[in-house]
Amino acid sequence: MKDPYELTILGTDDVIFSRGPGGVFQGVINGKPFDELVVHRAFPFLYTTKYISVRDMKGEELCIIRDIEELDRESLKEIGTELQFRYFLPRVDRIDSIKQKADLWIWELQTNLGATRMAMRNLHEHLQFPGGGRIILTDLNGRRCEIADWRELDSHSRNELTDVI
């Protein structure tokens, strides 16, 4: 069993990141593929591109990237996008679909930062309505998106939304 206090800092040759189906962030770490990954900044205010924690879907840290600026072009683009998703509030431009599969609600979205998929256990805990037509969506991993005003979405998006809320 791995020591939970042991840090694994990897070089840029040991990691590759990309996007899978539905815009899911994925990668290969030390030769092992991961279908979905989560990233966190160890020092979000001090180092925005350094000391990036890469975790699996269970939240277990797989490695720390010392500086993402040293990654290959595609990996840098994808990890940069994923960090934007985590630390900024992307704006939803379109809702492609909202479907319930087993015990999850799966949202397929188009945002100002590209396509993404969000999974939620129940809508009451993952949707916030601050007022003025604004809706904040939060998925199981803590990633957030904003619908600035649901009334200004296209008719397909409004129909998808009104079917579930």
Buried (B, 14 or more C-beta within 10 A) or exposed (E): EEEEEEEEEBEBEBBBBBBBEBBBBBBBBEEEEBEBBBBBBBEEEEEBBBBBBBBBEEEEBBBBBBEBEBBEEEBBBBBBBBBBBBBEBBEBBBBBEBEEEEEBBBBBBBBEBEBBBBBBEEBEEBBEEEEEEEBBBBBBBEBBBBBBEBEEBEEEBBEBBEEEE
